[in-house]
Amino acid sequence: MSNEPQATTEYTWKGRTGPFTVSLTPGVFKPTSTSVALAEAMEIHEGDVVVDVGCGSGVLAFVAARLRAAMSYGCDLSSEAVKTAGENARRLGISAVTEFRVGNLLEPVRDIRADVIIGDVSGIPDPIALATGWFPDGKGGGPTGAELPVAMLEGVQSCLKPGGRLYLPTGTIQDESTVLETARRLFGTENVKKLIERQFPLPGSILESDKVARLISDGLVDLKRRGSRLLWRLAVWSCRQA
Ligand SMILES: C[S@@+](CC[C@H](N)C(=O)[O-])C[C@H]1O[C@@H](n2cnc3c(N)ncnc32)[C@H](O)[C@@H]1O
């Protein structure tokens, strides 16, 4: 990240525990309907220790803190996101119960045993990330959108207390079956439960990308057409550690 001052914008979170306002710099992910759905689905008990992996601006860590988590740790590969999240926490007056760390997946929180992990790392295929412009760096979760969530799943259990919960978003916009097969193999099928499902539109223009069209024709992503728009389905899962 350069030391040049970054243009900031204000974003008002109107999801669970909102409204509250956070600042975003150009390289920091702007919360989406997935963030809102995850916040609604997650169960946070007073005193929980929470890890928000792929924290971006920190919004989900802030929701957990506002639901009286004892401590919310956010981590992100982007040092710009981590710096911004820390500044947002100070503005919101919740620095004492939040902490943000830079690094790959769960590496920055290997010393933490959490009651809850919010596993919202980038999970859409790189060609869709590029075509939608959702990600400031243009990168998604790998060629099929499953690669990064699967890598996160492989390392998540050593950071969870027994009985702890991982909240995991999946969607028909990625190779969802690979993500879910991994979650069921690691946590046990009986411990992986769907909490909510939502449908969202995508601009039909993303089909102009040959790579996106190929992901659809290969059956890796499953989008339904409605007029000029495409619909994808989001699901939020709870994965409970035995
Ligand atoms: C879909 S965004 C979610 C951001 C935030 N949770 C929200 O709801 O606004 C995914 C985040 O994962 C981060 N990310 C991407 N690759 C990562 C990695 N290998 N390790 C940790 N975070 C990563 C991105 O920088 C981005 O902030």
The ligand as an SDF file (V2000), in Angstrom:
LIG
                    3D

 27 29  0  0  0  0  0  0  0  0999 V2000
  -16.3720  -10.7300    0.2260 C   0  0  0  0  0  0  0  0  0  0  0  0
  -15.2290   -9.6220    1.0070 S   0  0  0  0  0  0  0  0  0  0  0  0
  -16.0140   -9.5230    2.5930 C   0  0  0  0  0  0  0  0  0  0  0  0
  -15.6420   -8.3240    3.4140 C   0  0  0  0  0  0  0  0  0  0  0  0
  -16.4730   -8.1270    4.6820 C   0  0  0  0  0  0  0  0  0  0  0  0
  -16.6140   -9.3520    5.4320 N   0  0  0  0  0  0  0  0  0  0  0  0
  -17.8150   -7.5410    4.3490 C   0  0  0  0  0  0  0  0  0  0  0  0
  -18.8350   -8.2230    4.5870 O   0  0  0  0  0  0  0  0  0  0  0  0
  -17.8700   -6.4220    3.8610 O   0  0  0  0  0  0  0  0  0  0  0  0
  -13.8920  -10.7070    1.2300 C   0  0  0  0  0  0  0  0  0  0  0  0
  -12.6690  -10.1670    1.9490 C   0  0  0  0  0  0  0  0  0  0  0  0
  -11.6930  -11.2410    1.9700 O   0  0  0  0  0  0  0  0  0  0  0  0
  -10.4090  -10.6560    1.8660 C   0  0  0  0  0  0  0  0  0  0  0  0
   -9.4740  -11.6970    1.4140 N   0  0  0  0  0  0  0  0  0  0  0  0
   -9.2010  -12.1140    0.1570 C   0  0  0  0  0  0  0  0  0  0  0  0
   -8.2590  -13.0610    0.1780 N   0  0  0  0  0  0  0  0  0  0  0  0
   -7.9310  -13.2810    1.4820 C   0  0  0  0  0  0  0  0  0  0  0  0
   -7.0140  -14.1420    2.1450 C   0  0  0  0  0  0  0  0  0  0  0  0
   -6.2500  -15.0130    1.4650 N   0  0  0  0  0  0  0  0  0  0  0  0
   -6.9370  -14.0720    3.4920 N   0  0  0  0  0  0  0  0  0  0  0  0
   -7.7030  -13.1910    4.1970 C   0  0  0  0  0  0  0  0  0  0  0  0
   -8.5880  -12.3440    3.6130 N   0  0  0  0  0  0  0  0  0  0  0  0
   -8.7050  -12.3870    2.2800 C   0  0  0  0  0  0  0  0  0  0  0  0
  -10.5860   -9.5040    0.8800 C   0  0  0  0  0  0  0  0  0  0  0  0
   -9.5460   -8.5600    1.0160 O   0  0  0  0  0  0  0  0  0  0  0  0
  -11.9810   -8.9820    1.2970 C   0  0  0  0  0  0  0  0  0  0  0  0
  -11.8500   -7.9490    2.2310 O   0  0  0  0  0  0  0  0  0  0  0  0
  1  2  1  0
  2  3  1  0
  2 10  1  0
  3  4  1  0
  4  5  1  0
  5  6  1  0
  5  7  1  0
  7  8  2  0
  7  9  1  0
 10 11  1  0
 11 12  1  0
 11 26  1  0
 12 13  1  0
 13 14  1  0
 13 24  1  0
 14 15  1  0
 14 23  1  0
 15 16  2  0
 16 17  1  0
 17 18  1  0
 17 23  2  0
 18 19  1  0
 18 20  2  0
 20 21  1  0
 21 22  2  0
 22 23  1  0
 24 25  1  0
 24 26  1  0
 26 27  1  0
M  CHG  2   2   1   9  -1
M  END
$$$$
